[in-house]
Amino acid sequence: MKKLINKSSATIIPPILFNGSFITDFKEKCNVFNDYFKNQCTLVATSSVLPPLNITTDLRLNRVSFTEKDIVLHIRKLNVNRLMGMTTSQQEY
């Protein structure tokens, strides 16, 4: 996140030990972490269904349009020293 926001230098992730081998390639590390977290959840087959959607307003958002540049601009505005989802007072013990 800090690298994307350009507020610090690149983080160096040390080699990781996976299946008895050290992995040093960044892409391979990402794939190992992705596979690990992907396998932490499984879908549960169930016969339950969602209830029908009852629209209770005439106001609707029909189209949302944004670019990669828009997203990067918003990410760069983030405070990397603040925990997401917590107010400033919650972060101060």
PDB file of N, CA, C and O in Angstrom, chain B, residues numbered from 101:
ATOM      1  N   MET B 101       0.825  -1.176   0.000  1.00  0.00           N
ATOM      2  CA  MET B 101       0.000   0.000   0.000  1.00  0.00           C
ATOM      3  C   MET B 101       0.878   1.251   0.000  1.00  0.00           C
ATOM      4  O   MET B 101       0.633   2.187  -0.762  1.00  0.00           O
ATOM      5  N   LYS B 102       1.907   1.264   0.862  1.00  0.00           N
ATOM      6  CA  LYS B 102       2.773   2.434   0.926  1.00  0.00           C
ATOM      7  C   LYS B 102       3.497   2.662  -0.386  1.00  0.00           C
ATOM      8  O   LYS B 102       3.707   3.804  -0.797  1.00  0.00           O
ATOM      9  N   LYS B 103       3.883   1.564  -1.053  1.00  0.00           N
ATOM     10  CA  LYS B 103       4.578   1.706  -2.330  1.00  0.00           C
ATOM     11  C   LYS B 103       3.648   2.326  -3.371  1.00  0.00           C
ATOM     12  O   LYS B 103       4.060   3.200  -4.134  1.00  0.00           O
ATOM     13  N   LEU B 104       2.392   1.874  -3.401  1.00  0.00           N
ATOM     14  CA  LEU B 104       1.422   2.415  -4.344  1.00  0.00           C
ATOM     15  C   LEU B 104       1.165   3.889  -4.073  1.00  0.00           C
ATOM     16  O   LEU B 104       0.984   4.679  -4.999  1.00  0.00           O
ATOM     17  N   ILE B 105       1.151   4.248  -2.807  1.00  0.00           N
ATOM     18  CA  ILE B 105       0.899   5.638  -2.428  1.00  0.00           C
ATOM     19  C   ILE B 105       2.163   6.484  -2.572  1.00  0.00           C
ATOM     20  O   ILE B 105       2.105   7.709  -2.458  1.00  0.00           O
ATOM     21  N   ASN B 106       3.293   5.845  -2.819  1.00  0.00           N
ATOM     22  CA  ASN B 106       4.583   6.526  -2.982  1.00  0.00           C
ATOM     23  C   ASN B 106       5.034   7.224  -1.706  1.00  0.00           C
ATOM     24  O   ASN B 106       5.636   8.295  -1.770  1.00  0.00           O
ATOM     25  N   LYS B 107       4.750   6.631  -0.543  1.00  0.00           N
ATOM     26  CA  LYS B 107       5.149   7.233   0.721  1.00  0.00           C
ATOM     27  C   LYS B 107       6.300   6.494   1.381  1.00  0.00           C
ATOM     28  O   LYS B 107       6.743   6.886   2.461  1.00  0.00           O
ATOM     29  N   SER B 108       6.789   5.444   0.760  1.00  0.00           N
ATOM     30  CA  SER B 108       7.949   4.748   1.305  1.00  0.00           C
ATOM     31  C   SER B 108       8.586   3.905   0.207  1.00  0.00           C
ATOM     32  O   SER B 108       8.058   3.774  -0.897  1.00  0.00           O
ATOM     33  N   SER B 109       9.730   3.344   0.547  1.00  0.00           N
ATOM     34  CA  SER B 109      10.413   2.488  -0.417  1.00  0.00           C
ATOM     35  C   SER B 109       9.746   1.119  -0.445  1.00  0.00           C
ATOM     36  O   SER B 109       8.916   0.802   0.407  1.00  0.00           O
ATOM     37  N   ALA B 110      10.112   0.325  -1.420  1.00  0.00           N
ATOM     38  CA  ALA B 110       9.517  -1.000  -1.578  1.00  0.00           C
ATOM     39  C   ALA B 110       9.855  -1.887  -0.383  1.00  0.00           C
ATOM     40  O   ALA B 110      10.967  -1.847   0.142  1.00  0.00           O
ATOM     41  N   THR B 111       8.901  -2.669   0.028  1.00  0.00           N
ATOM     42  CA  THR B 111       9.091  -3.619   1.113  1.00  0.00           C
ATOM     43  C   THR B 111       9.736  -4.879   0.553  1.00  0.00           C
ATOM     44  O   THR B 111       9.354  -5.357  -0.515  1.00  0.00           O
ATOM     45  N   ILE B 112      10.707  -5.411   1.272  1.00  0.00           N
ATOM     46  CA  ILE B 112      11.348  -6.640   0.843  1.00  0.00           C
ATOM     47  C   ILE B 112      10.774  -7.777   1.680  1.00  0.00           C
ATOM     48  O   ILE B 112      10.961  -7.826   2.896  1.00  0.00           O
ATOM     49  N   ILE B 113      10.082  -8.678   1.018  1.00  0.00           N
ATOM     50  CA  ILE B 113       9.516  -9.831   1.700  1.00  0.00           C
ATOM     51  C   ILE B 113      10.559 -10.938   1.655  1.00  0.00           C
ATOM     52  O   ILE B 113      11.009 -11.322   0.576  1.00  0.00           O
ATOM     53  N   PRO B 114      10.947 -11.454   2.815  1.00  0.00           N
ATOM     54  CA  PRO B 114      11.981 -12.497   2.828  1.00  0.00           C
ATOM     55  C   PRO B 114      11.491 -13.766   2.147  1.00  0.00           C
ATOM     56  O   PRO B 114      10.290 -13.936   1.939  1.00  0.00           O
ATOM     57  N   PRO B 115      12.410 -14.654   1.802  1.00  0.00           N
ATOM     58  CA  PRO B 115      11.994 -15.924   1.204  1.00  0.00           C
ATOM     59  C   PRO B 115      11.045 -16.665   2.148  1.00  0.00           C
ATOM     60  O   PRO B 115      11.150 -16.554   3.370  1.00  0.00           O
ATOM     61  N   ILE B 116      10.123 -17.418   1.559  1.00  0.00           N
ATOM     62  CA  ILE B 116       9.212 -18.215   2.380  1.00  0.00           C
ATOM     63  C   ILE B 116       9.479 -19.696   2.118  1.00  0.00           C
ATOM     64  O   ILE B 116       9.812 -20.096   1.003  1.00  0.00           O
ATOM     65  N   LEU B 117       9.328 -20.490   3.160  1.00  0.00           N
ATOM     66  CA  LEU B 117       9.530 -21.937   3.054  1.00  0.00           C
ATOM     67  C   LEU B 117       8.189 -22.572   2.749  1.00  0.00           C
ATOM     68  O   LEU B 117       7.245 -22.462   3.532  1.00  0.00           O
ATOM     69  N   PHE B 118       8.109 -23.240   1.603  1.00  0.00           N
ATOM     70  CA  PHE B 118       6.866 -23.875   1.188  1.00  0.00           C
ATOM     71  C   PHE B 118       7.179 -25.258   0.636  1.00  0.00           C
ATOM     72  O   PHE B 118       7.959 -25.392  -0.306  1.00  0.00           O
ATOM     73  N   ASN B 119       6.579 -26.272   1.214  1.00  0.00           N
ATOM     74  CA  ASN B 119       6.803 -27.669   0.802  1.00  0.00           C
ATOM     75  C   ASN B 119       8.287 -28.023   0.742  1.00  0.00           C
ATOM     76  O   ASN B 119       8.732 -28.712  -0.176  1.00  0.00           O
ATOM     77  N   GLY B 120       9.044 -27.549   1.723  1.00  0.00           N
ATOM     78  CA  GLY B 120      10.452 -27.893   1.823  1.00  0.00           C
ATOM     79  C   GLY B 120      11.382 -27.086   0.939  1.00  0.00           C
ATOM     80  O   GLY B 120      12.584 -27.352   0.920  1.00  0.00           O
ATOM     81  N   SER B 121      10.859 -26.095   0.195  1.00  0.00           N
ATOM     82  CA  SER B 121      11.698 -25.265  -0.673  1.00  0.00           C
ATOM     83  C   SER B 121      11.512 -23.796  -0.332  1.00  0.00           C
ATOM     84  O   SER B 121      10.420 -23.362   0.035  1.00  0.00           O
ATOM     85  N   PHE B 122      12.596 -23.037  -0.459  1.00  0.00           N
ATOM     86  CA  PHE B 122      12.498 -21.599  -0.252  1.00  0.00           C
ATOM     87  C   PHE B 122      12.059 -20.936  -1.546  1.00  0.00           C
ATOM     88  O   PHE B 122      12.605 -21.213  -2.614  1.00  0.00           O
ATOM     89  N   ILE B 123      11.073 -20.061  -1.445  1.00  0.00           N
ATOM     90  CA  ILE B 123      10.575 -19.338  -2.610  1.00  0.00           C
ATOM     91  C   ILE B 123      11.030 -17.889  -2.485  1.00  0.00           C
ATOM     92  O   ILE B 123      10.782 -17.232  -1.474  1.00  0.00           O
ATOM     93  N   THR B 124      11.700 -17.401  -3.529  1.00  0.00           N
ATOM     94  CA  THR B 124      12.207 -16.029  -3.513  1.00  0.00           C
ATOM     95  C   THR B 124      11.533 -15.142  -4.562  1.00  0.00           C
ATOM     96  O   THR B 124      11.559 -13.917  -4.441  1.00  0.00           O
ATOM     97  N   ASP B 125      10.934 -15.742  -5.583  1.00  0.00           N
ATOM     98  CA  ASP B 125      10.283 -14.985  -6.641  1.00  0.00           C
ATOM     99  C   ASP B 125       8.986 -14.347  -6.113  1.00  0.00           C
ATOM    100  O   ASP B 125       8.151 -15.029  -5.518  1.00  0.00           O
ATOM    101  N   PHE B 126       8.826 -13.034  -6.336  1.00  0.00           N
ATOM    102  CA  PHE B 126       7.665 -12.315  -5.808  1.00  0.00           C
ATOM    103  C   PHE B 126       6.351 -12.893  -6.312  1.00  0.00           C
ATOM    104  O   PHE B 126       5.402 -13.038  -5.542  1.00  0.00           O
ATOM    105  N   LYS B 127       6.286 -13.223  -7.592  1.00  0.00           N
ATOM    106  CA  LYS B 127       5.047 -13.760  -8.157  1.00  0.00           C
ATOM    107  C   LYS B 127       4.717 -15.119  -7.542  1.00  0.00           C
ATOM    108  O   LYS B 127       3.557 -15.394  -7.233  1.00  0.00           O
ATOM    109  N   GLU B 128       5.718 -15.959  -7.364  1.00  0.00           N
ATOM    110  CA  GLU B 128       5.493 -17.262  -6.734  1.00  0.00           C
ATOM    111  C   GLU B 128       5.020 -17.097  -5.294  1.00  0.00           C
ATOM    112  O   GLU B 128       4.137 -17.826  -4.843  1.00  0.00           O
ATOM    113  N   LYS B 129       5.606 -16.137  -4.567  1.00  0.00           N
ATOM    114  CA  LYS B 129       5.173 -15.873  -3.185  1.00  0.00           C
ATOM    115  C   LYS B 129       3.710 -15.458  -3.161  1.00  0.00           C
ATOM    116  O   LYS B 129       2.936 -15.923  -2.325  1.00  0.00           O
ATOM    117  N   CYS B 130       3.339 -14.581  -4.086  1.00  0.00           N
ATOM    118  CA  CYS B 130       1.942 -14.130  -4.158  1.00  0.00           C
ATOM    119  C   CYS B 130       1.013 -15.309  -4.420  1.00  0.00           C
ATOM    120  O   CYS B 130      -0.051 -15.419  -3.811  1.00  0.00           O
ATOM    121  N   ASN B 131       1.422 -16.182  -5.325  1.00  0.00           N
ATOM    122  CA  ASN B 131       0.588 -17.348  -5.638  1.00  0.00           C
ATOM    123  C   ASN B 131       0.449 -18.281  -4.447  1.00  0.00           C
ATOM    124  O   ASN B 131      -0.632 -18.819  -4.206  1.00  0.00           O
ATOM    125  N   VAL B 132       1.534 -18.481  -3.694  1.00  0.00           N
ATOM    126  CA  VAL B 132       1.471 -19.339  -2.504  1.00  0.00           C
ATOM    127  C   VAL B 132       0.519 -18.735  -1.463  1.00  0.00           C
ATOM    128  O   VAL B 132      -0.331 -19.435  -0.912  1.00  0.00           O
ATOM    129  N   PHE B 133       0.667 -17.440  -1.200  1.00  0.00           N
ATOM    130  CA  PHE B 133      -0.232 -16.780  -0.239  1.00  0.00           C
ATOM    131  C   PHE B 133      -1.673 -16.805  -0.737  1.00  0.00           C
ATOM    132  O   PHE B 133      -2.592 -17.051   0.044  1.00  0.00           O
ATOM    133  N   ASN B 134      -1.879 -16.553  -2.028  1.00  0.00           N
ATOM    134  CA  ASN B 134      -3.221 -16.576  -2.595  1.00  0.00           C
ATOM    135  C   ASN B 134      -3.860 -17.947  -2.436  1.00  0.00           C
ATOM    136  O   ASN B 134      -5.016 -18.050  -2.024  1.00  0.00           O
ATOM    137  N   ASP B 135      -3.118 -18.999  -2.758  1.00  0.00           N
ATOM    138  CA  ASP B 135      -3.646 -20.352  -2.613  1.00  0.00           C
ATOM    139  C   ASP B 135      -3.989 -20.665  -1.161  1.00  0.00           C
ATOM    140  O   ASP B 135      -5.012 -21.285  -0.872  1.00  0.00           O
ATOM    141  N   TYR B 136      -3.121 -20.230  -0.253  1.00  0.00           N
ATOM    142  CA  TYR B 136      -3.372 -20.484   1.166  1.00  0.00           C
ATOM    143  C   TYR B 136      -4.683 -19.837   1.607  1.00  0.00           C
ATOM    144  O   TYR B 136      -5.545 -20.499   2.185  1.00  0.00           O
ATOM    145  N   PHE B 137      -4.829 -18.539   1.331  1.00  0.00           N
ATOM    146  CA  PHE B 137      -6.026 -17.832   1.791  1.00  0.00           C
ATOM    147  C   PHE B 137      -7.275 -18.279   1.034  1.00  0.00           C
ATOM    148  O   PHE B 137      -8.369 -18.301   1.598  1.00  0.00           O
ATOM    149  N   LYS B 138      -7.115 -18.631  -0.233  1.00  0.00           N
ATOM    150  CA  LYS B 138      -8.246 -19.123  -1.018  1.00  0.00           C
ATOM    151  C   LYS B 138      -8.792 -20.416  -0.421  1.00  0.00           C
ATOM    152  O   LYS B 138      -9.999 -20.656  -0.445  1.00  0.00           O
ATOM    153  N   ASN B 139      -7.903 -21.242   0.111  1.00  0.00           N
ATOM    154  CA  ASN B 139      -8.314 -22.526   0.656  1.00  0.00           C
ATOM    155  C   ASN B 139      -8.813 -22.456   2.095  1.00  0.00           C
ATOM    156  O   ASN B 139      -9.162 -23.485   2.675  1.00  0.00           O
ATOM    157  N   GLN B 140      -8.854 -21.270   2.677  1.00  0.00           N
ATOM    158  CA  GLN B 140      -9.340 -21.140   4.047  1.00  0.00           C
ATOM    159  C   GLN B 140     -10.864 -21.134   4.119  1.00  0.00           C
ATOM    160  O   GLN B 140     -11.435 -21.296   5.197  1.00  0.00           O
ATOM    161  N   CYS B 141     -11.518 -20.948   2.989  1.00  0.00           N
ATOM    162  CA  CYS B 141     -12.981 -20.909   2.949  1.00  0.00           C
ATOM    163  C   CYS B 141     -13.482 -21.921   1.925  1.00  0.00           C
ATOM    164  O   CYS B 141     -12.862 -22.136   0.884  1.00  0.00           O
ATOM    165  N   THR B 142     -14.598 -22.524   2.239  1.00  0.00           N
ATOM    166  CA  THR B 142     -15.228 -23.430   1.288  1.00  0.00           C
ATOM    167  C   THR B 142     -16.709 -23.085   1.186  1.00  0.00           C
ATOM    168  O   THR B 142     -17.332 -22.661   2.159  1.00  0.00           O
ATOM    169  N   LEU B 143     -17.255 -23.274  -0.004  1.00  0.00           N
ATOM    170  CA  LEU B 143     -18.678 -23.049  -0.199  1.00  0.00           C
ATOM    171  C   LEU B 143     -19.457 -24.197   0.407  1.00  0.00           C
ATOM    172  O   LEU B 143     -19.044 -25.354   0.325  1.00  0.00           O
ATOM    173  N   VAL B 144     -20.574 -23.877   1.010  1.00  0.00           N
ATOM    174  CA  VAL B 144     -21.427 -24.891   1.607  1.00  0.00           C
ATOM    175  C   VAL B 144     -22.672 -25.027   0.739  1.00  0.00           C
ATOM    176  O   VAL B 144     -23.406 -24.057   0.552  1.00  0.00           O
ATOM    177  N   ALA B 145     -22.911 -26.204   0.215  1.00  0.00           N
ATOM    178  CA  ALA B 145     -24.106 -26.441  -0.589  1.00  0.00           C
ATOM    179  C   ALA B 145     -25.310 -26.430   0.336  1.00  0.00           C
ATOM    180  O   ALA B 145     -25.339 -27.139   1.342  1.00  0.00           O
ATOM    181  N   THR B 146     -26.297 -25.627  -0.009  1.00  0.00           N
ATOM    182  CA  THR B 146     -27.479 -25.503   0.822  1.00  0.00           C
ATOM    183  C   THR B 146     -28.691 -25.270  -0.068  1.00  0.00           C
ATOM    184  O   THR B 146     -28.562 -24.796  -1.196  1.00  0.00           O
ATOM    185  N   SER B 147     -29.841 -25.597   0.435  1.00  0.00           N
ATOM    186  CA  SER B 147     -31.065 -25.385  -0.344  1.00  0.00           C
ATOM    187  C   SER B 147     -31.689 -24.025  -0.056  1.00  0.00           C
ATOM    188  O   SER B 147     -32.745 -23.702  -0.599  1.00  0.00           O
ATOM    189  N   SER B 148     -31.047 -23.226   0.791  1.00  0.00           N
ATOM    190  CA  SER B 148     -31.612 -21.919   1.121  1.00  0.00           C
ATOM    191  C   SER B 148     -31.550 -20.990  -0.092  1.00  0.00           C
ATOM    192  O   SER B 148     -30.670 -21.123  -0.944  1.00  0.00           O
ATOM    193  N   VAL B 149     -32.479 -20.065  -0.157  1.00  0.00           N
ATOM    194  CA  VAL B 149     -32.548 -19.102  -1.250  1.00  0.00           C
ATOM    195  C   VAL B 149     -32.697 -17.702  -0.666  1.00  0.00           C
ATOM    196  O   VAL B 149     -33.180 -17.523   0.452  1.00  0.00           O
ATOM    197  N   LEU B 150     -32.280 -16.737  -1.433  1.00  0.00           N
ATOM    198  CA  LEU B 150     -32.444 -15.350  -1.002  1.00  0.00           C
ATOM    199  C   LEU B 150     -33.907 -14.947  -1.105  1.00  0.00           C
ATOM    200  O   LEU B 150     -34.606 -15.390  -2.017  1.00  0.00           O
ATOM    201  N   PRO B 151     -34.379 -14.116  -0.186  1.00  0.00           N
ATOM    202  CA  PRO B 151     -35.767 -13.643  -0.295  1.00  0.00           C
ATOM    203  C   PRO B 151     -35.897 -12.712  -1.498  1.00  0.00           C
ATOM    204  O   PRO B 151     -34.894 -12.179  -1.971  1.00  0.00           O
ATOM    205  N   PRO B 152     -37.111 -12.509  -2.000  1.00  0.00           N
ATOM    206  CA  PRO B 152     -37.291 -11.605  -3.133  1.00  0.00           C
ATOM    207  C   PRO B 152     -36.881 -10.181  -2.763  1.00  0.00           C
ATOM    208  O   PRO B 152     -37.055  -9.743  -1.626  1.00  0.00           O
ATOM    209  N   LEU B 153     -36.338  -9.478  -3.737  1.00  0.00           N
ATOM    210  CA  LEU B 153     -35.908  -8.101  -3.523  1.00  0.00           C
ATOM    211  C   LEU B 153     -37.110  -7.173  -3.631  1.00  0.00           C
ATOM    212  O   LEU B 153     -37.755  -7.100  -4.676  1.00  0.00           O
ATOM    213  N   ASN B 154     -37.403  -6.474  -2.556  1.00  0.00           N
ATOM    214  CA  ASN B 154     -38.492  -5.501  -2.555  1.00  0.00           C
ATOM    215  C   ASN B 154     -37.889  -4.105  -2.646  1.00  0.00           C
ATOM    216  O   ASN B 154     -37.236  -3.644  -1.710  1.00  0.00           O
ATOM    217  N   ILE B 155     -38.109  -3.439  -3.766  1.00  0.00           N
ATOM    218  CA  ILE B 155     -37.578  -2.090  -3.961  1.00  0.00           C
ATOM    219  C   ILE B 155     -38.500  -1.120  -3.246  1.00  0.00           C
ATOM    220  O   ILE B 155     -39.697  -1.060  -3.529  1.00  0.00           O
ATOM    221  N   THR B 156     -37.928  -0.353  -2.310  1.00  0.00           N
ATOM    222  CA  THR B 156     -38.735   0.547  -1.489  1.00  0.00           C
ATOM    223  C   THR B 156     -38.477   2.018  -1.780  1.00  0.00           C
ATOM    224  O   THR B 156     -38.912   2.885  -1.022  1.00  0.00           O
ATOM    225  N   THR B 157     -37.781   2.305  -2.863  1.00  0.00           N
ATOM    226  CA  THR B 157     -37.506   3.695  -3.206  1.00  0.00           C
ATOM    227  C   THR B 157     -37.500   3.860  -4.723  1.00  0.00           C
ATOM    228  O   THR B 157     -37.278   2.904  -5.466  1.00  0.00           O
ATOM    229  N   ASP B 158     -37.746   5.080  -5.163  1.00  0.00           N
ATOM    230  CA  ASP B 158     -37.664   5.386  -6.590  1.00  0.00           C
ATOM    231  C   ASP B 158     -36.262   5.819  -6.978  1.00  0.00           C
ATOM    232  O   ASP B 158     -35.953   5.942  -8.163  1.00  0.00           O
ATOM    233  N   LEU B 159     -35.411   6.050  -5.984  1.00  0.00           N
ATOM    234  CA  LEU B 159     -34.049   6.498  -6.242  1.00  0.00           C
ATOM    235  C   LEU B 159     -33.160   5.291  -6.511  1.00  0.00           C
ATOM    236  O   LEU B 159     -33.086   4.369  -5.699  1.00  0.00           O
ATOM    237  N   ARG B 160     -32.489   5.306  -7.655  1.00  0.00           N
ATOM    238  CA  ARG B 160     -31.636   4.182  -8.014  1.00  0.00           C
ATOM    239  C   ARG B 160     -30.335   4.675  -8.612  1.00  0.00           C
ATOM    240  O   ARG B 160     -30.274   5.723  -9.254  1.00  0.00           O
ATOM    241  N   LEU B 161     -29.316   3.901  -8.386  1.00  0.00           N
ATOM    242  CA  LEU B 161     -28.012   4.147  -8.978  1.00  0.00           C
ATOM    243  C   LEU B 161     -27.898   3.202 -10.161  1.00  0.00           C
ATOM    244  O   LEU B 161     -27.660   2.006  -9.992  1.00  0.00           O
ATOM    245  N   ASN B 162     -28.069   3.742 -11.356  1.00  0.00           N
ATOM    246  CA  ASN B 162     -28.106   2.890 -12.542  1.00  0.00           C
ATOM    247  C   ASN B 162     -26.733   2.586 -13.124  1.00  0.00           C
ATOM    248  O   ASN B 162     -26.518   1.520 -13.699  1.00  0.00           O
ATOM    249  N   ARG B 163     -25.814   3.520 -12.974  1.00  0.00           N
ATOM    250  CA  ARG B 163     -24.513   3.309 -13.592  1.00  0.00           C
ATOM    251  C   ARG B 163     -23.424   3.920 -12.721  1.00  0.00           C
ATOM    252  O   ARG B 163     -23.549   5.047 -12.244  1.00  0.00           O
ATOM    253  N   VAL B 164     -22.363   3.163 -12.525  1.00  0.00           N
ATOM    254  CA  VAL B 164     -21.202   3.644 -11.797  1.00  0.00           C
ATOM    255  C   VAL B 164     -20.015   3.532 -12.752  1.00  0.00           C
ATOM    256  O   VAL B 164     -19.769   2.473 -13.328  1.00  0.00           O
ATOM    257  N   SER B 165     -19.292   4.623 -12.910  1.00  0.00           N
ATOM    258  CA  SER B 165     -18.184   4.633 -13.850  1.00  0.00           C
ATOM    259  C   SER B 165     -16.939   5.172 -13.168  1.00  0.00           C
ATOM    260  O   SER B 165     -16.984   6.233 -12.546  1.00  0.00           O
ATOM    261  N   PHE B 166     -15.822   4.450 -13.278  1.00  0.00           N
ATOM    262  CA  PHE B 166     -14.557   4.906 -12.725  1.00  0.00           C
ATOM    263  C   PHE B 166     -13.426   4.263 -13.506  1.00  0.00           C
ATOM    264  O   PHE B 166     -13.612   3.252 -14.183  1.00  0.00           O
ATOM    265  N   THR B 167     -12.260   4.863 -13.400  1.00  0.00           N
ATOM    266  CA  THR B 167     -11.089   4.349 -14.101  1.00  0.00           C
ATOM    267  C   THR B 167     -10.048   3.894 -13.085  1.00  0.00           C
ATOM    268  O   THR B 167     -10.179   4.153 -11.889  1.00  0.00           O
ATOM    269  N   GLU B 168      -9.025   3.222 -13.568  1.00  0.00           N
ATOM    270  CA  GLU B 168      -7.916   2.819 -12.698  1.00  0.00           C
ATOM    271  C   GLU B 168      -7.265   4.060 -12.090  1.00  0.00           C
ATOM    272  O   GLU B 168      -6.869   4.047 -10.925  1.00  0.00           O
ATOM    273  N   LYS B 169      -7.154   5.125 -12.874  1.00  0.00           N
ATOM    274  CA  LYS B 169      -6.568   6.371 -12.375  1.00  0.00           C
ATOM    275  C   LYS B 169      -7.389   6.932 -11.214  1.00  0.00           C
ATOM    276  O   LYS B 169      -6.819   7.415 -10.235  1.00  0.00           O
ATOM    277  N   ASP B 170      -8.717   6.874 -11.310  1.00  0.00           N
ATOM    278  CA  ASP B 170      -9.582   7.333 -10.220  1.00  0.00           C
ATOM    279  C   ASP B 170      -9.292   6.568  -8.935  1.00  0.00           C
ATOM    280  O   ASP B 170      -9.206   7.157  -7.857  1.00  0.00           O
ATOM    281  N   ILE B 171      -9.144   5.257  -9.058  1.00  0.00           N
ATOM    282  CA  ILE B 171      -8.895   4.416  -7.885  1.00  0.00           C
ATOM    283  C   ILE B 171      -7.545   4.744  -7.267  1.00  0.00           C
ATOM    284  O   ILE B 171      -7.436   4.879  -6.048  1.00  0.00           O
ATOM    285  N   VAL B 172      -6.516   4.872  -8.100  1.00  0.00           N
ATOM    286  CA  VAL B 172      -5.177   5.191  -7.600  1.00  0.00           C
ATOM    287  C   VAL B 172      -5.194   6.535  -6.878  1.00  0.00           C
ATOM    288  O   VAL B 172      -4.565   6.672  -5.829  1.00  0.00           O
ATOM    289  N   LEU B 173      -5.895   7.523  -7.413  1.00  0.00           N
ATOM    290  CA  LEU B 173      -5.976   8.831  -6.750  1.00  0.00           C
ATOM    291  C   LEU B 173      -6.589   8.705  -5.362  1.00  0.00           C
ATOM    292  O   LEU B 173      -6.125   9.348  -4.420  1.00  0.00           O
ATOM    293  N   HIS B 174      -7.626   7.884  -5.227  1.00  0.00           N
ATOM    294  CA  HIS B 174      -8.265   7.699  -3.916  1.00  0.00           C
ATOM    295  C   HIS B 174      -7.358   6.914  -2.968  1.00  0.00           C
ATOM    296  O   HIS B 174      -7.306   7.214  -1.776  1.00  0.00           O
ATOM    297  N   ILE B 175      -6.652   5.924  -3.481  1.00  0.00           N
ATOM    298  CA  ILE B 175      -5.733   5.151  -2.636  1.00  0.00           C
ATOM    299  C   ILE B 175      -4.620   6.046  -2.119  1.00  0.00           C
ATOM    300  O   ILE B 175      -4.221   5.929  -0.961  1.00  0.00           O
ATOM    301  N   ARG B 176      -4.119   6.932  -2.955  1.00  0.00           N
ATOM    302  CA  ARG B 176      -3.035   7.821  -2.532  1.00  0.00           C
ATOM    303  C   ARG B 176      -3.474   8.793  -1.445  1.00  0.00           C
ATOM    304  O   ARG B 176      -2.632   9.324  -0.720  1.00  0.00           O
ATOM    305  N   LYS B 177      -4.767   9.034  -1.318  1.00  0.00           N
ATOM    306  CA  LYS B 177      -5.281   9.924  -0.273  1.00  0.00           C
ATOM    307  C   LYS B 177      -5.418   9.216   1.074  1.00  0.00           C
ATOM    308  O   LYS B 177      -5.630   9.865   2.098  1.00  0.00           O
ATOM    309  N   LEU B 178      -5.295   7.871   1.076  1.00  0.00           N
ATOM    310  CA  LEU B 178      -5.452   7.117   2.320  1.00  0.00           C
ATOM    311  C   LEU B 178      -4.314   7.407   3.285  1.00  0.00           C
ATOM    312  O   LEU B 178      -3.175   7.629   2.871  1.00  0.00           O
ATOM    313  N   ASN B 179      -4.627   7.404   4.559  1.00  0.00           N
ATOM    314  CA  ASN B 179      -3.630   7.564   5.607  1.00  0.00           C
ATOM    315  C   ASN B 179      -3.117   6.176   5.958  1.00  0.00           C
ATOM    316  O   ASN B 179      -3.834   5.386   6.572  1.00  0.00           O
ATOM    317  N   VAL B 180      -1.866   5.870   5.566  1.00  0.00           N
ATOM    318  CA  VAL B 180      -1.305   4.534   5.790  1.00  0.00           C
ATOM    319  C   VAL B 180      -1.018   4.258   7.259  1.00  0.00           C
ATOM    320  O   VAL B 180      -0.748   3.114   7.625  1.00  0.00           O
ATOM    321  N   ASN B 181      -1.069   5.269   8.096  1.00  0.00           N
ATOM    322  CA  ASN B 181      -0.807   5.088   9.524  1.00  0.00           C
ATOM    323  C   ASN B 181      -2.092   4.877  10.312  1.00  0.00           C
ATOM    324  O   ASN B 181      -2.052   4.792  11.540  1.00  0.00           O
ATOM    325  N   ARG B 182      -3.218   4.791   9.640  1.00  0.00           N
ATOM    326  CA  ARG B 182      -4.509   4.636  10.304  1.00  0.00           C
ATOM    327  C   ARG B 182      -5.102   3.282   9.951  1.00  0.00           C
ATOM    328  O   ARG B 182      -5.076   2.876   8.790  1.00  0.00           O
ATOM    329  N   LEU B 183      -5.634   2.586  10.942  1.00  0.00           N
ATOM    330  CA  LEU B 183      -6.289   1.309  10.702  1.00  0.00           C
ATOM    331  C   LEU B 183      -7.622   1.557  10.022  1.00  0.00           C
ATOM    332  O   LEU B 183      -8.387   2.422  10.449  1.00  0.00           O
ATOM    333  N   MET B 184      -7.905   0.805   8.969  1.00  0.00           N
ATOM    334  CA  MET B 184      -9.167   0.972   8.258  1.00  0.00           C
ATOM    335  C   MET B 184     -10.317   0.479   9.121  1.00  0.00           C
ATOM    336  O   MET B 184     -10.199  -0.536   9.807  1.00  0.00           O
ATOM    337  N   GLY B 185     -11.417   1.194   9.085  1.00  0.00           N
ATOM    338  CA  GLY B 185     -12.602   0.798   9.823  1.00  0.00           C
ATOM    339  C   GLY B 185     -12.623   1.258  11.262  1.00  0.00           C
ATOM    340  O   GLY B 185     -13.590   1.001  11.978  1.00  0.00           O
ATOM    341  N   MET B 186     -11.568   1.938  11.702  1.00  0.00           N
ATOM    342  CA  MET B 186     -11.527   2.419  13.083  1.00  0.00           C
ATOM    343  C   MET B 186     -11.398   3.939  13.089  1.00  0.00           C
ATOM    344  O   MET B 186     -10.689   4.525  12.271  1.00  0.00           O
ATOM    345  N   THR B 187     -12.095   4.553  14.024  1.00  0.00           N
ATOM    346  CA  THR B 187     -11.958   5.987  14.169  1.00  0.00           C
ATOM    347  C   THR B 187     -10.649   6.287  14.867  1.00  0.00           C
ATOM    348  O   THR B 187     -10.036   5.397  15.457  1.00  0.00           O
ATOM    349  N   THR B 188     -10.217   7.534  14.804  1.00  0.00           N
ATOM    350  CA  THR B 188      -8.963   7.929  15.438  1.00  0.00           C
ATOM    351  C   THR B 188      -9.001   7.643  16.940  1.00  0.00           C
ATOM    352  O   THR B 188      -8.006   7.192  17.507  1.00  0.00           O
ATOM    353  N   SER B 189     -10.133   7.899  17.588  1.00  0.00           N
ATOM    354  CA  SER B 189     -10.224   7.671  19.029  1.00  0.00           C
ATOM    355  C   SER B 189     -10.138   6.185  19.379  1.00  0.00           C
ATOM    356  O   SER B 189      -9.638   5.840  20.450  1.00  0.00           O
ATOM    357  N   GLN B 190     -10.612   5.304  18.505  1.00  0.00           N
ATOM    358  CA  GLN B 190     -10.521   3.862  18.763  1.00  0.00           C
ATOM    359  C   GLN B 190      -9.100   3.370  18.644  1.00  0.00           C
ATOM    360  O   GLN B 190      -8.737   2.379  19.276  1.00  0.00           O
ATOM    361  N   GLN B 191      -8.273   4.049  17.835  1.00  0.00           N
ATOM    362  CA  GLN B 191      -6.906   3.609  17.640  1.00  0.00           C
ATOM    363  C   GLN B 191      -5.992   4.039  18.774  1.00  0.00           C
ATOM    364  O   GLN B 191      -4.938   3.441  18.988  1.00  0.00           O
ATOM    365  N   GLU B 192      -6.386   5.058  19.489  1.00  0.00           N
ATOM    366  CA  GLU B 192      -5.568   5.555  20.589  1.00  0.00           C
ATOM    367  C   GLU B 192      -5.968   4.846  21.871  1.00  0.00           C
ATOM    368  O   GLU B 192      -7.074   5.050  22.372  1.00  0.00           O
ATOM    369  N   TYR B 193      -5.105   4.034  22.396  1.00  0.00           N
ATOM    370  CA  TYR B 193      -5.434   3.253  23.586  1.00  0.00           C
ATOM    371  C   TYR B 193      -5.367   4.082  24.824  1.00  0.00           C
ATOM    372  O   TYR B 193      -5.616   3.578  25.919  1.00  0.00           O
TER     373      TYR B 193
END
